Amino acid sequence: MGFWPIVLNVLRNSDVILLLVDARMPEITRNSEIVEKANKMKDKRLIFVFNKSDLVGRKDINKLKKDYPNSFFISATKKIGVGKLKTTLENMAENWNRESLRVGLVGYPNIGKSTLINLLAPGAKAKVSSMSGTTKKIQWVRVGKLRIMDSPGIIPFGDKKVQVGMTASKDPHKIKNPEKVALRIIDFLMKKDVKLLKKYYKATGKDEYEIFENIGKSMGYLVKGGEVDENRIAIKVIDDWQKGRIKLK
């Protein structure tokens, strides 16, 4: 099943749509087309859920709260904020006088959908993996008055390969040009706070290319002749980013 058939299936069959967004890079992981389609449908409630909120600072969280009122900020891996979200959904089921409230989850692969489902519905156990693409088909999970629909991780058509790597939508070992993705991550971190690169990699430099090389030198990622192992550096940076080892605070 392609991208839009999956999205439309989730939107049409849900009373509430939870759009999971990576709090570190909301503009990249917030799909405007999904938002537009959901808002055009009658009797649907779209809720933004910012996952990995533990990896960003208070200043960024406050800005997101201002830009996205009535949204939720969670860390699925650390079980932060999920109880509040579940209580809100249960209250909606009561207030709407529904025998069951249908909740759809959409978002990029590996953004935390299955982990969130397991927290909302303990015992149901949607499959979880640190690698993208774990959910292969649409499935329903029921808990109390909530019926939660999980969908395969979806990537919009036209997305750039670099963004796919940054959003953990692809295994770093399978990215064709990991160096390009790693340089984009380094550039992103430089704009956020260049001290982060010194903190995590003990590397500095005047631009992303110099920092990239210095990461290799500081970590001893060298090949014969003393040159840096660019592929190994790139995989390390991408993997650290995808798995949340780098905190933006």
Secondary structure as UniProt FT lines:
FT   HELIX           3..12
FT   STRAND          16..22
FT   TURN            23..24
FT   HELIX           26..29
FT   HELIX           32..40
FT   TURN            42..43
FT   STRAND          45..51
FT   HELIX           53..55
FT   HELIX           58..67
FT   TURN            69..70
FT   STRAND          72..73
FT   TURN            76..79
FT   HELIX           82..95
FT   TURN            96..97
FT   STRAND          101..106
FT   TURN            109..110
FT   HELIX           113..120
FT   TURN            122..124
FT   STRAND          139..143
FT   TURN            144..145
FT   STRAND          146..150
FT   TURN            157..158
FT   HELIX           161..166
FT   TURN            167..168
FT   HELIX           172..174
FT   HELIX           178..193
FT   HELIX           195..201
FT   HELIX           208..219
FT   TURN            224..225
FT   HELIX           230..242
FT   TURN            243..244
//
